[in-house]
């Protein structure tokens, strides 16, 4: 699950750099750094719930 989420975050970063996604907070190409932060928070939450 975590590996799949990590792969999704990397793909979303690539898409964001090529063509911005357009969601609030992700309207510019330079906002790609926000995606791994959100992914990290989700991965930590998933890890905490699996304990």
Backbone as ProteinMPNN parsed JSONL, in Angstrom:
{"seq_chain_A": "XXXXXXXXXXXXXXXXXXXXXXXXXXXXXXXXXXXXXXXXXXXXXXXXXXX", "coords_chain_A": {"N_chain_A": [[0.827, -1.188, 0.0], [1.884, 1.257, 0.848], [4.053, 1.492, -0.881], [2.723, 1.671, -3.308], [1.341, 4.077, -2.946], [3.534, 5.805, -2.766], [4.577, 5.579, -5.352], [2.426, 6.693, -6.767], [2.541, 9.342, -5.82], [5.009, 10.183, -6.85], [4.473, 10.009, -9.603], [2.422, 11.918, -9.75], [3.907, 14.194, -9.132], [5.56, 14.374, -11.378], [3.638, 14.835, -13.361], [2.666, 17.285, -12.432], [4.878, 18.941, -12.846], [5.095, 18.884, -15.621], [2.509, 19.661, -16.604], [0.524, 21.741, -14.787], [-1.673, 20.599, -12.211], [-3.941, 21.996, -11.283], [-5.537, 22.144, -9.046], [-6.624, 23.798, -5.998], [-3.882, 25.422, -4.588], [-2.121, 24.019, -6.123], [-1.559, 25.26, -8.561], [0.599, 26.279, -9.956], [3.654, 25.364, -11.652], [5.812, 25.301, -9.959], [4.805, 24.435, -7.571], [5.092, 21.761, -7.117], [6.439, 20.592, -4.999], [4.739, 20.393, -2.875], [3.281, 18.095, -3.117], [4.87, 15.734, -2.351], [5.033, 16.29, 0.383], [2.378, 16.113, 1.27], [1.967, 13.452, 0.611], [3.799, 12.234, 2.354], [2.642, 12.799, 4.839], [0.286, 11.282, 4.611], [1.378, 8.709, 4.354], [2.611, 8.427, 6.868], [0.327, 8.504, 8.475], [-0.996, 6.164, 7.601], [0.883, 4.248, 8.384], [0.81, 4.59, 11.15], [-1.774, 3.721, 11.76], [-1.59, 1.055, 11.143], [-0.242, -0.134, 13.163]], "CA_chain_A": [[0.0, 0.0, 0.0], [2.742, 2.435, 0.955], [4.83, 1.58, -2.116], [1.8, 2.145, -4.343], [1.12, 5.502, -2.685], [4.771, 6.505, -3.122], [4.619, 5.625, -6.813], [1.415, 7.665, -7.182], [3.035, 10.69, -5.512], [6.063, 10.498, -7.826], [3.805, 10.267, -10.882], [1.727, 13.201, -9.64], [4.932, 15.237, -9.201], [5.968, 14.493, -12.78], [2.534, 15.489, -14.072], [2.611, 18.676, -11.981], [5.954, 19.688, -13.483], [4.793, 18.996, -17.05], [1.296, 20.474, -16.747], [-0.048, 21.872, -13.448], [-2.925, 19.877, -11.978], [-4.983, 23.007, -11.25], [-6.263, 22.152, -7.783], [-6.181, 24.904, -5.147], [-2.562, 25.189, -4.032], [-1.293, 23.335, -7.122], [-1.835, 25.93, -9.828], [1.852, 26.604, -10.652], [4.6, 24.244, -11.747], [6.719, 25.324, -8.819], [4.115, 23.893, -6.397], [5.208, 20.311, -7.104], [7.012, 20.165, -3.731], [3.663, 20.167, -1.907], [2.79, 16.727, -3.276], [5.517, 14.767, -1.462], [4.696, 16.583, 1.781], [1.065, 15.514, 1.514], [2.161, 12.002, 0.578], [4.474, 11.84, 3.584], [1.648, 12.836, 5.913], [-0.602, 10.141, 4.429], [2.142, 7.501, 4.658], [2.755, 8.37, 8.314], [-0.981, 8.147, 9.03], [-1.229, 4.751, 7.313], [1.784, 3.479, 9.243], [0.333, 4.676, 12.531], [-2.986, 2.923, 11.912], [-1.274, -0.368, 10.985], [0.332, -0.657, 14.4]], "C_chain_A": [[0.875, 1.257, 0.0], [3.582, 2.602, -0.31], [3.974, 2.1, -3.262], [1.52, 3.637, -4.176], [2.355, 6.32, -3.06], [4.9, 6.647, -4.635], [3.619, 6.65, -7.348], [1.89, 9.097, -6.941], [4.111, 11.102, -6.513], [5.447, 10.8, -9.187], [3.067, 11.604, -10.866], [2.716, 14.367, -9.702], [5.377, 15.459, -10.641], [4.895, 15.207, -13.589], [2.472, 16.964, -13.707], [3.695, 19.516, -12.643], [5.662, 19.899, -14.966], [3.606, 19.925, -17.287], [0.629, 20.557, -15.384], [-1.434, 21.243, -13.344], [-4.107, 20.84, -11.906], [-5.835, 23.002, -9.997], [-5.805, 23.352, -6.954], [-4.858, 24.556, -4.459], [-1.616, 24.504, -5.002], [-1.496, 23.955, -8.498], [-0.573, 26.29, -10.612], [2.758, 25.38, -10.69], [5.506, 24.166, -10.537], [6.08, 24.785, -7.538], [4.243, 22.375, -6.291], [5.737, 19.785, -5.774], [5.948, 19.877, -2.685], [3.141, 18.734, -1.973], [3.539, 15.723, -2.396], [5.262, 15.044, 0.019], [3.355, 15.967, 2.146], [1.174, 13.992, 1.523], [2.833, 11.49, 1.841], [3.505, 11.81, 4.763], [0.716, 11.622, 5.819], [0.121, 8.838, 4.763], [2.339, 7.341, 6.162], [1.438, 7.965, 8.957], [-1.291, 6.665, 8.791], [-0.364, 3.874, 8.205], [1.317, 3.48, 10.687], [-0.895, 3.807, 12.753], [-2.717, 1.43, 11.767], [-0.666, -0.966, 12.241], [-0.782, -1.206, 15.206]], "O_chain_A": [[0.63, 2.197, -0.756], [3.802, 3.725, -0.763], [4.443, 2.881, -4.09], [1.468, 4.374, -5.161], [2.229, 7.412, -3.614], [5.284, 7.703, -5.137], [3.931, 7.393, -8.279], [1.662, 9.971, -7.777], [4.125, 12.244, -6.974], [5.859, 11.749, -9.854], [3.084, 12.337, -11.855], [2.399, 15.415, -10.264], [5.55, 16.598, -11.074], [5.199, 16.078, -14.404], [2.25, 17.808, -14.575], [3.46, 20.68, -12.969], [5.946, 20.966, -15.51], [3.693, 20.864, -18.078], [0.2, 19.529, -14.861], [-2.253, 21.342, -14.258], [-5.179, 20.525, -12.423], [-6.775, 23.791, -9.896], [-4.713, 23.873, -7.18], [-4.742, 23.509, -3.823], [-0.418, 24.417, -4.73], [-1.595, 23.237, -9.493], [-0.654, 26.576, -11.806], [2.64, 24.477, -9.861], [5.921, 23.079, -10.136], [6.757, 24.691, -6.515], [3.572, 21.76, -5.462], [5.5, 18.621, -5.45], [6.223, 19.186, -1.703], [2.616, 18.22, -0.985], [2.886, 14.914, -1.738], [5.276, 14.116, 0.826], [3.212, 15.366, 3.211], [0.546, 13.325, 2.345], [2.475, 10.426, 2.346], [3.549, 10.896, 5.586], [0.396, 11.006, 6.836], [-0.462, 7.954, 5.39], [2.244, 6.227, 6.678], [1.43, 7.162, 9.89], [-1.794, 5.988, 9.688], [-0.835, 2.863, 8.726], [1.423, 2.463, 11.373], [-1.045, 3.214, 13.821], [-3.523, 0.615, 12.216], [-0.586, -2.188, 12.366], [-0.559, -1.712, 16.306]]}, "name": "protein", "num_of_chains": 1, "seq": "XXXXXXXXXXXXXXXXXXXXXXXXXXXXXXXXXXXXXXXXXXXXXXXXXXX"}
